[in-house]
Amino acid sequence: METKSEVRSGDGGAVPEVPGLQISGSVGLDQDGVIRALVKGDVRSSNKLVVARDSVVSGWVQARDIRLEGRVDGGIEGTGRVWLTRGSILRTRCVAKELRIDPGAIFAGELRVGE
């Protein structure tokens, strides 16, 4: 599910997808993508999105299908499937049409499923 496409920062500049990357501002993707970064802002994708292990998003994450391997503090909204994998952490809110939570995933907050 990885993509070689560019990631655009909030100011429109291209940001390479590399481990250890820190982004301040919103990130928007128009295709499948993998976030491997500390993002201080929101992440939106029109397709599938993976928040990789060791990645942290402080804002809202919104996509069709989301696989969380890292941590999201601002909440998640998936118009399709949301999958919280073992070791992932989600705080505040989760909105999903379908939800899977693996043993070892941590979720603390409000939950809305099936809408």
C-alpha distances in whole Angstrom, upper triangle without the diagonal:
4,7,10,12,15,15,18,21,23,26,23,23,20,19,17,14,16,17,20,20,22,21,24,24,21,18,17,13,14,10,7,7,8,11,13,17,20,20,23,23,20,17,16,13,14,11,8,8,8,11,11,15,18,16,19,19,23,22,21,17,17,14,13,11,11,10,13,14,16,19,19,23,23,22,19,19,16,18,16,15,15,14,16,15,18,20,18,21,21,24,26,25,22,22,20,20,19,19,18,20,19,23,23,21,23,24,27,28,28,26,26,24,24,25
4,7,9,12,12,16,18,21,23,21,20,17,15,13,10,12,14,17,16,19,19,22,22,20,16,15,12,13,10,7,6,6,9,11,14,18,18,21,21,19,16,16,13,15,12,10,9,8,11,10,14,16,15,18,18,22,22,21,17,17,15,15,14,13,12,14,14,16,18,19,23,23,22,20,20,18,20,18,17,17,16,18,17,20,20,19,21,22,25,27,26,23,24,22,23,22,21,21,22,22,24,24,22,24,25,28,29,29,28,28,26,27,28
4,5,8,10,13,16,19,21,18,18,14,13,11,9,12,14,18,16,19,18,21,21,18,15,14,10,11,8,6,5,7,10,12,15,18,18,21,21,19,15,15,12,14,12,10,10,11,13,13,16,18,16,19,19,22,22,21,18,17,15,16,15,15,15,16,17,18,20,21,24,24,23,21,21,19,20,20,19,19,19,21,20,23,23,21,24,24,27,28,27,25,25,23,24,24,24,23,25,25,28,27,25,27,27,30,31,31,29,29,28,29,29
4,7,9,13,16,19,20,17,16,12,12,9,8,11,14,17,16,18,18,21,21,19,15,15,12,12,10,10,8,9,12,13,15,19,19,22,22,20,17,17,15,16,15,14,13,14,15,15,18,20,18,20,20,24,23,23,20,20,18,19,18,18,18,19,19,20,23,23,26,26,26,24,24,22,24,23,23,23,23,24,23,26,26,24,26,26,29,31,30,28,28,27,28,27,27,27,28,28,31,30,28,30,30,33,33,34,33,33,32,32,32
4,7,10,13,16,17,14,13,10,10,9,9,12,16,18,16,18,17,19,18,17,13,12,9,9,8,9,8,10,12,14,15,18,18,21,20,18,15,15,13,14,13,13,13,14,16,16,20,21,18,20,20,23,22,21,19,18,17,18,18,18,19,20,21,21,23,23,25,25,25,23,23,21,22,22,23,23,23,24,25,27,27,25,26,26,29,30,29,27,27,26,27,27,27,28,29,29,32,31,29,30,30,33,33,33,32,32,31,31,31
4,6,10,13,14,11,9,6,6,6,8,11,15,17,14,15,14,16,15,14,11,10,8,10,10,11,9,11,11,13,14,17,15,18,17,17,14,14,13,15,15,15,14,15,16,17,20,20,18,19,18,21,20,20,18,18,17,19,19,19,20,20,21,21,22,22,24,24,24,22,23,22,23,24,24,24,24,25,26,28,27,25,26,26,28,29,28,27,27,27,28,28,28,29,30,30,33,32,29,30,30,32,32,33,32,32,32,32,32
4,7,10,11,9,8,6,5,6,7,11,14,15,12,13,11,13,12,10,7,7,6,9,10,11,9,10,9,11,11,14,12,15,14,13,10,11,10,13,14,14,12,13,14,15,18,18,15,16,15,17,16,17,15,15,15,17,18,17,18,18,19,18,19,18,21,20,21,19,20,20,21,22,22,21,22,23,24,26,25,23,23,23,24,26,25,24,24,24,26,27,26,27,28,28,31,30,27,28,27,29,29,29,29,29,29,30,29
4,7,8,5,6,5,6,9,10,13,16,17,13,13,10,12,10,8,6,6,7,10,12,13,12,13,12,14,13,15,12,14,13,12,10,11,11,14,15,16,15,16,16,18,21,21,17,17,15,17,16,16,15,15,16,18,20,19,20,20,22,20,21,19,21,20,21,20,20,20,22,23,24,23,24,25,26,29,28,25,25,24,25,26,25,25,25,25,27,28,28,29,30,31,34,32,29,29,29,30,29,30,29,29,30,31,30
4,5,5,6,6,6,10,11,14,16,16,12,11,7,8,6,6,5,7,10,13,15,16,14,14,12,14,12,13,10,11,10,10,10,11,13,16,18,18,16,17,16,18,21,20,16,16,14,15,14,15,14,16,17,20,21,20,21,21,22,20,20,18,19,18,19,19,20,21,23,25,25,24,25,25,26,29,27,24,24,23,24,24,24,24,24,25,28,29,28,30,30,31,34,32,29,28,28,28,28,29,29,29,30,31,30
4,5,8,10,10,14,15,17,19,18,15,13,9,8,5,5,6,8,11,14,17,18,16,17,15,17,15,14,11,11,9,9,10,11,13,16,19,20,18,19,18,20,23,22,18,17,14,15,13,14,14,15,17,20,22,21,23,22,23,22,21,18,19,17,19,19,20,21,23,25,26,24,26,26,28,30,29,25,25,23,23,23,23,23,24,25,28,29,29,30,31,32,35,33,30,29,28,28,27,28,28,28,30,31,29
4,6,9,10,14,16,19,21,20,16,14,11,10,8,8,9,11,14,16,19,21,19,20,18,19,17,17,14,14,12,13,14,15,17,19,21,23,21,22,21,23,26,25,21,20,18,18,17,18,18,19,20,24,25,24,26,25,27,25,24,22,22,21,23,23,23,25,26,28,29,28,30,30,31,34,32,29,28,27,27,27,27,27,28,29,31,33,33,34,34,36,38,37,33,33,32,32,31,31,32,32,33,34,33
4,7,9,13,15,18,20,20,17,16,12,12,10,10,9,9,11,13,16,18,17,18,17,19,17,18,15,16,14,14,14,14,15,17,19,21,19,21,21,23,26,25,21,21,19,20,18,19,18,19,19,22,24,23,25,25,26,25,25,23,24,22,24,23,23,24,25,27,28,27,29,30,31,34,32,29,29,28,28,28,28,28,28,28,30,32,32,33,34,36,38,37,34,33,32,33,32,32,32,32,33,34,32
4,6,10,13,15,18,18,14,14,11,12,11,11,10,11,13,15,17,19,17,18,16,17,16,17,15,16,15,16,15,16,17,19,21,22,20,21,21,22,25,24,21,21,19,20,19,20,20,20,21,24,25,24,25,25,26,25,25,23,25,23,25,25,25,26,27,29,29,29,30,30,31,33,32,29,29,28,29,30,29,29,30,30,32,33,33,34,35,36,38,37,34,34,33,34,33,34,34,34,35,36,35
4,7,10,12,16,16,13,13,11,13,12,12,10,11,11,13,15,16,14,15,14,15,14,16,15,16,16,16,15,15,15,18,19,20,18,19,19,20,22,22,19,20,18,20,20,20,19,20,20,23,23,22,23,23,24,23,23,23,24,24,25,24,25,25,26,27,28,27,28,28,29,31,30,27,28,27,29,30,29,29,29,29,31,32,32,32,33,34,36,35,32,32,32,33,33,34,34,34,34,35,34
4,6,9,12,12,9,10,8,11,11,12,9,11,11,14,15,16,13,13,11,11,11,13,12,14,14,15,13,15,15,18,19,19,16,17,16,17,19,18,15,16,16,18,18,19,18,19,19,22,22,21,21,21,21,20,20,20,22,22,23,22,23,24,26,27,27,25,26,26,26,28,27,24,25,25,26,27,27,27,28,28,30,31,30,31,31,31,34,32,29,29,29,31,31,32,32,33,33,34,34
4,6,10,11,8,11,10,14,14,14,12,13,13,15,15,15,12,11,10,10,10,13,13,16,17,17,15,17,16,19,19,18,16,16,15,15,18,17,15,16,17,19,20,21,19,20,20,23,22,21,21,20,20,19,20,21,23,23,24,23,25,25,27,27,27,25,25,25,25,27,26,24,25,25,27,29,29,28,29,29,31,31,30,30,30,30,32,31,28,29,30,31,32,33,33,33,34,35,35
4,7,9,7,10,10,14,15,14,11,13,12,15,14,13,10,8,7,7,8,11,12,15,16,16,14,15,15,18,17,16,13,12,12,11,14,14,12,14,14,18,18,19,17,18,18,20,19,18,17,17,16,15,17,18,21,21,22,21,22,22,24,24,24,22,22,22,21,23,22,20,21,22,24,26,26,25,26,26,28,28,27,27,27,27,29,27,25,26,26,29,29,31,30,31,31,32,32
4,6,6,9,11,15,17,17,14,16,16,19,18,16,12,10,9,6,7,11,12,16,17,18,16,18,18,21,20,19,16,14,13,11,13,12,11,14,15,18,19,21,19,21,21,23,22,19,18,17,16,15,17,18,21,22,23,22,24,24,27,27,26,24,23,22,21,23,21,20,21,22,25,27,27,27,28,28,30,30,28,27,27,27,28,26,24,25,27,29,30,32,31,33,33,34,35
4,6,9,12,15,17,18,16,18,18,21,20,18,14,11,9,5,6,9,12,15,17,18,17,19,19,23,22,19,16,14,12,10,10,9,8,11,14,17,19,20,19,21,21,24,22,19,18,16,14,13,15,17,19,21,22,22,24,24,27,27,25,23,22,21,19,20,18,17,19,20,23,25,26,26,28,28,30,29,27,26,25,24,26,24,22,23,24,26,28,30,30,32,32,34,34
4,7,10,13,16,17,16,19,19,23,22,20,17,14,11,7,6,7,11,13,16,18,17,20,21,24,24,22,18,16,13,12,12,9,8,11,13,15,18,20,19,22,23,26,24,21,20,17,16,13,14,16,18,20,22,22,25,26,29,29,27,25,23,22,21,21,19,18,19,20,22,25,26,26,28,29,32,31,29,28,26,26,27,24,23,23,24,26,28,30,30,32,33,35,35
4,7,10,13,14,13,16,17,20,20,19,15,13,10,7,5,6,8,11,13,15,14,17,19,22,22,21,17,16,13,12,13,11,9,11,12,14,16,18,17,20,21,24,23,20,19,18,17,14,15,16,18,19,21,21,23,24,27,28,27,24,24,22,22,23,21,19,19,20,22,24,25,25,27,28,31,30,29,28,27,27,29,26,24,24,25,26,27,29,30,31,32,34,34
4,7,10,12,12,15,17,20,21,20,16,14,11,9,6,5,6,8,11,13,13,17,18,22,23,21,18,17,14,14,15,12,10,9,10,11,13,16,16,19,21,24,23,20,20,18,17,14,14,15,16,16,19,20,22,24,27,28,27,24,24,23,23,24,21,19,19,19,20,22,23,24,26,27,30,30,28,28,27,28,29,26,24,23,24,25,26,28,28,30,31,33,33
4,6,8,8,12,14,18,19,19,15,14,11,10,7,6,5,6,8,10,11,14,16,20,21,20,17,16,14,15,16,14,11,10,9,11,11,14,14,17,18,22,22,19,20,18,18,16,15,14,15,15,18,18,20,22,25,26,26,23,24,23,23,25,23,20,19,19,20,21,22,23,24,26,29,29,28,28,27,28,30,28,25,24,24,25,25,26,27,29,30,32,31
4,7,9,13,16,19,21,21,18,17,13,14,10,8,6,5,6,9,11,14,17,21,22,22,19,19,16,18,19,17,14,12,10,10,10,13,14,17,19,23,23,21,22,20,21,18,16,15,15,14,17,18,20,23,25,27,27,24,25,24,25,27,24,22,20,20,20,20,21,23,24,26,29,30,29,29,29,30,32,29,26,25,24,25,24,26,27,28,30,32,31
4,7,10,13,17,19,20,17,17,14,15,12,11,7,6,5,7,9,12,15,18,20,20,17,18,16,18,20,19,15,13,11,10,9,11,13,15,17,21,22,20,21,20,21,19,17,15,15,14,16,17,18,20,23,25,25,23,25,24,26,28,26,22,21,20,20,20,20,21,22,24,27,28,27,29,28,30,32,30,27,25,24,25,24,25,26,27,28,30,29
4,7,10,13,16,16,14,15,12,14,12,12,8,8,5,5,6,8,11,14,16,17,15,16,14,17,20,19,15,13,10,10,8,9,10,11,14,17,19,17,19,18,20,18,16,14,15,13,14,14,15,17,19,21,22,20,22,22,24,26,25,21,20,19,19,19,19,19,20,21,24,25,25,26,26,28,30,29,25,25,23,24,23,23,24,24,25,27,26
4,7,10,12,13,11,11,9,12,11,11,8,10,7,6,5,6,8,12,14,14,12,13,12,15,18,18,14,13,10,12,10,10,10,10,12,15,16,15,17,16,18,17,16,14,16,14,15,14,15,16,18,20,20,19,20,21,22,25,24,20,20,19,20,20,19,19,19,20,23,24,23,25,25,27,29,28,25,24,23,24,24,24,24,24,25,26,25
4,7,9,11,10,12,11,14,14,15,12,13,11,8,6,5,6,9,11,12,11,13,13,16,20,20,16,16,13,15,13,12,10,10,10,13,15,14,17,17,19,18,18,16,18,16,16,15,14,15,16,18,19,18,20,21,23,26,25,22,22,20,21,21,20,19,19,19,21,23,23,24,25,27,30,29,26,26,25,26,25,25,24,24,24,25,24
4,6,7,7,10,10,14,14,16,14,16,14,11,8,6,5,7,8,10,9,12,13,15,19,20,17,17,15,17,15,14,11,10,9,11,13,13,15,16,18,18,19,17,20,18,18,16,15,14,15,16,17,17,19,21,22,25,25,22,22,21,23,23,22,20,20,19,21,22,22,23,25,26,29,29,26,26,25,27,26,26,25,24,24,24,24
4,7,9,12,13,17,18,20,18,20,17,14,11,9,6,5,7,10,10,14,16,18,22,23,20,21,18,21,18,17,14,12,10,11,13,14,17,19,21,21,22,20,23,21,20,17,16,15,15,16,18,18,20,22,24,27,27,24,25,24,25,26,24,22,21,20,20,22,23,24,26,28,31,31,28,28,27,29,28,28,26,25,25,24,23
4,6,10,12,16,18,20,18,21,19,16,13,10,7,6,5,7,9,12,14,16,20,22,19,20,19,21,20,18,15,13,10,10,11,13,15,17,19,20,21,20,23,22,21,18,17,15,15,15,16,17,18,21,22,25,26,23,24,23,25,26,24,22,21,19,20,20,21,22,24,26,29,29,26,27,27,29,28,28,26,25,24,24,23
4,7,10,14,16,19,17,20,19,16,12,11,7,8,5,5,6,8,11,13,17,19,17,18,17,20,19,17,14,12,9,10,9,10,11,14,16,17,19,18,22,21,19,16,16,13,14,14,14,14,15,18,18,22,22,20,21,21,23,25,23,20,19,18,18,18,19,19,21,22,26,26,23,25,24,27,27,26,25,24,23,23,23
4,7,10,12,15,14,17,16,14,11,10,8,10,8,6,5,6,9,10,14,16,13,15,14,18,17,16,12,12,10,11,11,10,11,12,13,14,16,16,19,19,18,15,16,14,16,15,15,15,15,17,17,20,20,18,19,19,22,23,22,20,20,19,20,20,19,20,21,21,25,24,21,23,23,25,25,26,24,24,23,24,24
4,6,9,12,12,16,16,14,11,11,10,13,11,9,6,5,6,7,10,12,10,12,12,16,16,15,12,13,12,13,12,10,9,10,11,11,13,14,17,18,17,15,16,15,18,17,16,14,14,15,15,17,17,15,17,17,20,22,21,19,20,19,21,20,19,19,19,20,22,21,19,20,21,23,24,25,24,24,24,25,25
4,6,9,9,12,12,12,9,11,11,14,13,11,8,6,5,6,9,10,7,9,9,13,13,13,11,12,12,15,14,11,11,10,10,9,11,11,15,15,15,14,16,16,18,18,17,15,15,15,15,17,16,14,15,15,18,20,19,18,20,19,22,21,20,20,20,20,23,21,18,19,20,22,22,24,23,24,24,26,26
4,7,9,13,14,14,12,14,15,18,17,15,11,9,7,5,8,8,5,8,10,13,15,16,14,16,16,19,17,14,13,11,10,9,11,12,15,17,17,17,19,19,22,22,20,18,17,16,16,17,16,14,15,16,19,21,21,21,22,22,25,24,22,22,21,21,23,21,19,19,20,23,24,25,25,27,27,28,29
4,6,9,11,12,11,14,16,19,19,17,13,11,9,8,10,8,5,7,8,11,13,15,13,16,17,20,19,16,15,13,12,10,11,12,14,15,17,17,19,20,23,23,22,20,19,18,18,19,17,15,15,16,18,20,21,21,23,23,26,26,24,23,23,23,24,22,20,20,20,22,23,25,25,27,27,30,30
4,7,9,11,11,15,17,21,21,19,15,13,10,10,11,9,6,5,6,8,11,13,13,16,18,21,20,17,16,14,13,10,10,10,11,13,15,16,19,20,24,24,23,20,20,18,18,19,17,15,14,15,16,18,19,20,22,23,26,26,24,24,23,23,25,22,19,19,19,20,21,23,24,26,27,30,30
4,6,7,8,12,14,18,19,18,14,13,10,12,13,12,8,6,5,6,8,10,10,14,16,19,19,16,16,14,14,12,10,10,11,11,13,14,17,18,21,23,22,19,20,18,19,21,19,16,15,15,15,17,18,18,20,22,25,25,23,24,23,24,26,23,20,20,19,20,20,22,23,24,26,28,28
4,7,9,13,16,20,21,20,17,16,13,15,16,14,11,8,6,5,6,10,11,15,17,21,21,18,19,17,17,14,12,10,10,10,13,15,17,20,23,24,24,21,22,20,22,23,21,18,16,15,15,16,17,19,21,23,26,26,25,26,25,26,28,25,22,21,20,20,20,21,23,24,26,29,28
4,7,10,14,17,19,18,16,16,13,16,18,16,13,10,7,6,5,7,9,12,15,19,19,17,18,16,18,15,13,11,10,9,11,13,15,17,20,22,22,20,21,20,22,24,22,19,17,15,15,15,16,17,18,20,24,25,23,25,24,26,28,26,23,21,20,20,19,20,21,22,24,26,25
4,7,10,14,15,15,13,14,12,15,17,17,13,11,7,7,4,5,6,8,11,15,16,14,16,15,17,15,13,10,10,8,10,10,11,14,16,18,19,17,18,18,20,23,21,18,16,14,14,14,14,14,15,17,20,21,21,22,22,24,27,25,21,20,19,19,18,18,19,20,21,23,22
4,7,10,12,12,9,11,10,13,16,16,12,11,8,9,7,6,5,6,8,12,13,11,13,13,15,14,13,10,12,10,10,10,11,12,14,16,16,15,16,17,19,21,20,17,16,14,15,16,15,14,15,16,19,20,19,20,21,23,25,24,21,20,19,20,19,19,19,20,20,22,21
4,7,9,10,9,11,11,15,18,19,15,14,11,13,10,8,6,5,6,9,11,10,13,14,17,16,16,13,15,13,12,10,10,10,12,14,15,14,16,17,20,23,22,19,18,16,17,17,16,15,14,15,17,18,18,20,21,23,26,26,22,22,20,22,20,20,19,19,19,20,19
4,5,7,7,10,12,15,18,20,16,16,14,16,14,11,8,6,5,7,9,9,12,14,17,17,17,15,17,16,14,12,11,10,11,12,13,13,16,17,19,23,23,19,20,18,20,20,18,16,15,15,16,17,18,20,21,23,26,26,23,23,22,23,23,22,21,20,20,20,19
4,7,9,12,15,18,21,23,20,20,17,19,17,14,11,8,5,6,9,11,14,16,19,20,20,18,21,18,17,14,12,10,10,11,13,14,17,19,21,25,25,22,23,21,22,22,20,17,16,15,15,17,18,20,22,24,28,28,25,25,24,26,24,23,22,20,19,19,18
4,7,10,13,16,19,22,19,20,18,20,18,16,12,9,6,5,7,9,12,14,17,19,19,18,21,19,17,14,12,10,10,9,11,12,14,17,19,22,23,20,22,20,22,23,20,17,16,14,14,15,16,18,20,22,26,26,23,24,23,25,24,24,22,20,19,18,18
4,7,10,13,16,19,16,17,16,19,18,15,11,10,6,6,5,6,8,11,14,16,17,16,19,18,16,13,12,9,10,9,9,10,11,14,15,19,20,17,19,18,20,21,19,16,15,13,14,14,14,15,17,19,22,23,20,21,21,23,23,22,20,20,18,18,19
4,7,9,13,15,13,14,13,16,15,13,9,9,6,8,6,5,6,8,11,12,13,13,16,16,14,11,11,10,12,11,10,10,11,12,13,17,17,14,16,15,18,19,17,15,15,14,15,15,15,15,16,18,21,21,18,19,18,21,21,21,19,19,18,19,20
4,6,9,12,10,12,11,15,15,14,10,11,10,11,8,6,5,6,7,9,11,11,15,16,14,12,13,12,14,13,12,10,10,10,11,14,14,11,13,13,17,19,17,15,16,15,17,16,15,14,15,15,18,18,15,17,17,20,20,21,20,20,19,21,22
4,7,9,6,8,8,12,12,12,9,11,11,13,11,8,6,5,6,6,8,8,12,13,12,11,13,13,16,16,14,11,11,10,10,13,12,9,11,11,14,16,16,15,16,16,18,17,16,15,15,15,18,16,14,15,15,18,19,20,19,20,20,22,23
4,6,6,8,10,14,15,15,13,15,15,16,14,11,8,7,5,5,9,11,14,16,16,14,17,16,19,19,16,14,12,11,10,12,11,9,11,13,16,19,19,18,19,19,21,20,18,17,16,15,17,16,14,15,16,19,21,22,22,23,23,25,26
4,5,8,11,15,17,17,15,18,18,20,17,13,10,8,5,4,8,11,14,17,17,16,19,19,22,21,18,15,13,11,9,10,8,7,10,13,16,19,19,18,21,21,23,21,19,17,15,14,16,14,12,13,16,18,20,23,22,24,24,26,28
4,7,10,13,16,17,16,19,20,22,19,16,13,11,8,5,7,11,13,16,17,17,20,21,24,24,21,18,16,14,13,12,10,9,10,13,15,19,20,20,22,23,26,24,21,20,18,17,18,15,14,14,16,19,21,23,24,26,26,29,30
4,7,10,12,14,13,16,17,19,17,14,12,9,8,5,6,8,11,13,14,14,18,18,22,22,20,17,16,14,13,14,12,10,10,12,14,17,18,18,20,21,24,23,20,20,18,18,20,17,15,15,16,18,20,22,22,24,24,27,28
4,6,9,11,11,14,16,19,18,14,13,10,10,6,5,6,8,10,12,13,16,17,21,22,20,17,16,14,14,15,13,10,9,10,11,14,15,16,19,20,23,23,20,20,18,19,20,17,15,14,14,16,17,19,20,22,23,26,26
4,6,8,8,11,14,17,16,13,13,10,11,8,6,5,6,7,9,10,13,15,19,20,19,16,16,14,16,17,15,12,11,10,11,12,13,14,16,18,21,21,19,20,19,20,22,19,16,15,15,15,16,18,18,20,21,24,24
4,7,9,13,16,19,19,16,16,13,14,11,8,6,5,5,8,11,14,17,20,22,21,18,18,16,18,20,17,14,12,10,10,11,12,14,17,19,22,23,21,22,20,22,23,21,18,16,15,15,15,17,18,20,22,25,24
4,7,10,13,17,17,15,16,14,16,13,11,7,6,4,7,9,11,14,17,20,19,17,18,17,19,21,19,16,13,11,10,10,11,13,14,17,20,21,20,21,21,23,24,23,19,17,16,15,15,16,17,18,20,23,22
4,6,10,14,14,12,14,13,15,14,11,8,8,5,5,6,8,11,14,16,16,14,16,15,18,21,19,16,14,11,10,10,9,10,11,13,17,18,17,19,19,21,23,22,18,17,15,15,14,14,14,15,17,19,18
4,7,10,11,9,11,10,13,12,11,8,9,7,6,5,6,8,11,13,13,11,13,13,16,19,18,14,13,11,12,12,10,10,10,12,15,16,15,16,17,19,22,21,17,16,15,16,15,15,15,15,16,18,17
4,7,9,8,11,12,15,15,14,11,13,11,9,6,5,6,8,10,11,10,13,14,17,20,20,17,16,13,14,14,12,10,9,10,12,14,14,16,17,20,23,23,19,19,17,18,17,16,15,14,15,16,15
4,6,6,10,12,15,16,16,13,16,14,12,8,7,5,7,8,9,9,12,14,17,20,21,17,17,15,17,17,14,12,11,10,12,13,13,15,17,20,23,23,20,20,18,20,19,18,16,15,15,15,15
4,7,10,13,16,18,18,16,19,17,14,11,8,5,5,5,7,8,12,14,17,21,22,19,19,17,19,19,16,13,11,9,10,11,12,14,17,19,23,24,20,21,20,22,21,19,17,15,14,14,13
4,7,10,13,15,16,15,18,17,14,10,9,6,7,5,5,6,8,11,13,17,19,16,17,15,18,19,16,13,11,9,10,9,10,11,14,16,20,20,17,19,18,20,20,19,16,15,13,14,14
4,6,10,12,12,11,15,14,12,8,8,6,9,8,6,5,6,8,11,14,15,12,13,12,15,16,14,11,11,9,11,10,10,10,12,14,17,17,14,16,15,17,17,17,15,15,14,15,16
4,6,9,11,11,15,15,13,10,11,10,13,11,8,6,5,6,7,11,12,9,12,11,15,17,15,12,13,12,14,12,10,9,10,11,14,15,12,14,14,17,18,18,16,17,16,17,19
4,6,7,8,12,13,11,9,12,11,15,14,11,8,6,5,6,9,9,6,8,8,12,14,13,11,13,13,15,14,11,10,10,11,13,12,9,11,11,14,15,17,15,17,16,18,20
4,7,9,13,15,14,13,15,15,18,17,14,11,9,7,5,7,7,5,8,10,13,16,16,15,17,16,19,17,14,12,11,11,13,11,9,11,12,15,17,19,18,20,20,22,24
4,7,10,13,13,12,16,16,20,19,17,13,11,9,9,9,7,5,6,9,12,15,15,15,18,18,21,19,16,15,13,13,15,12,10,10,12,14,17,19,19,21,21,24,25
4,7,9,10,11,14,16,19,19,17,14,12,10,10,11,9,6,5,6,8,11,13,13,16,17,20,19,16,16,14,14,16,13,10,9,10,12,14,16,16,19,20,23,24
4,6,6,8,11,13,17,18,16,13,13,11,12,14,12,8,6,5,6,9,10,10,13,15,18,18,16,16,14,16,17,15,12,11,10,11,12,14,14,16,18,21,21
4,6,9,13,15,19,20,19,15,16,13,16,17,14,11,8,6,5,7,9,11,14,16,20,20,18,18,17,18,19,17,14,12,10,10,10,12,14,17,19,22,22
4,7,10,14,17,19,18,15,16,15,17,19,17,14,11,8,7,6,7,9,12,15,18,19,17,19,18,20,22,20,16,14,12,11,10,12,13,15,17,20,20
4,7,10,14,15,15,12,13,12,15,18,17,13,10,7,6,5,5,6,8,11,15,15,14,15,15,18,20,18,15,13,10,10,9,9,10,12,14,17,16
4,7,10,12,11,8,11,11,14,17,16,13,11,8,9,9,6,5,6,8,12,12,11,13,13,16,19,18,14,14,11,12,11,10,10,10,12,14,14
4,7,9,9,8,11,12,16,19,19,16,15,12,12,11,8,6,5,6,9,11,11,13,15,18,21,21,17,16,14,15,13,12,10,9,10,12,11
4,5,6,6,10,12,15,19,19,16,16,13,15,15,11,8,6,5,7,8,9,12,14,17,20,21,17,17,15,17,16,14,12,11,10,10,10
4,7,8,12,15,18,22,23,20,20,17,18,18,14,11,8,6,6,8,11,14,16,19,23,24,21,21,19,20,18,16,14,11,10,9,9
4,7,10,13,16,20,22,19,19,17,19,19,16,12,10,6,5,6,9,11,15,17,21,22,19,20,18,21,20,18,15,13,10,9,10
4,7,10,13,16,18,16,17,15,18,18,15,11,10,6,6,5,6,8,11,14,17,19,16,17,16,18,18,17,14,12,10,10,12
4,7,10,13,15,12,13,11,14,15,12,9,8,6,8,6,5,6,8,11,15,16,12,14,12,15,15,14,12,11,10,11,13
4,6,10,12,10,11,11,14,16,14,11,12,10,11,8,6,5,6,8,11,12,10,12,11,15,16,16,13,14,12,14,16
4,7,8,6,8,8,12,14,13,10,12,11,14,11,8,6,5,6,9,9,6,8,8,12,14,15,13,14,14,16,18
4,6,6,9,10,14,17,16,14,16,15,17,14,11,8,6,5,8,8,6,9,11,14,17,18,16,18,17,19,22
4,6,9,11,15,18,18,17,19,18,20,17,14,11,8,5,6,5,5,8,11,15,17,19,18,21,20,22,25
4,7,10,13,17,18,17,20,20,22,20,16,14,11,9,9,6,5,7,10,14,17,19,19,21,21,24,26
4,7,10,14,14,13,16,16,19,17,14,12,9,9,10,8,5,6,8,11,14,16,16,18,19,21,23
4,7,10,11,12,15,16,19,18,14,13,11,11,12,9,6,5,6,8,11,14,14,17,18,21,23
4,7,8,8,12,13,17,16,13,13,11,12,14,12,8,6,5,6,8,10,11,14,15,18,19
4,6,8,12,14,18,18,15,16,14,16,16,15,11,8,6,5,6,9,10,14,16,19,20
4,7,11,14,17,18,16,17,15,18,19,18,14,11,8,6,4,6,9,12,15,18,18
4,7,10,14,14,13,15,14,17,19,18,15,12,9,8,5,5,6,8,11,14,14
4,6,10,11,9,11,11,15,17,17,13,12,9,9,8,6,5,6,8,11,12
4,7,9,9,12,13,17,19,20,16,15,12,13,11,8,6,5,6,8,8
4,5,6,10,12,15,18,20,16,16,14,15,14,11,8,6,5,6,7
4,7,10,13,17,20,22,19,19,17,18,17,14,11,8,5,4,6
4,7,10,13,17,19,16,17,15,18,17,15,11,10,6,6,9
4,7,10,13,15,12,13,12,14,14,13,10,9,7,8,11
4,6,10,12,10,12,11,15,15,15,12,13,10,12,15
4,7,8,6,9,9,12,14,14,12,14,12,15,18
4,6,6,9,11,14,16,18,16,17,16,18,21
4,6,9,11,14,17,19,17,19,18,21,24
4,6,10,13,16,18,18,20,20,23,26
4,7,10,13,15,15,17,17,20,23
4,7,10,13,13,16,17,20,22
4,7,9,9,13,14,17,19
4,7,9,13,15,19,20
4,7,10,13,17,17
4,7,10,14,14
4,7,10,11
4,7,7
4,6
4
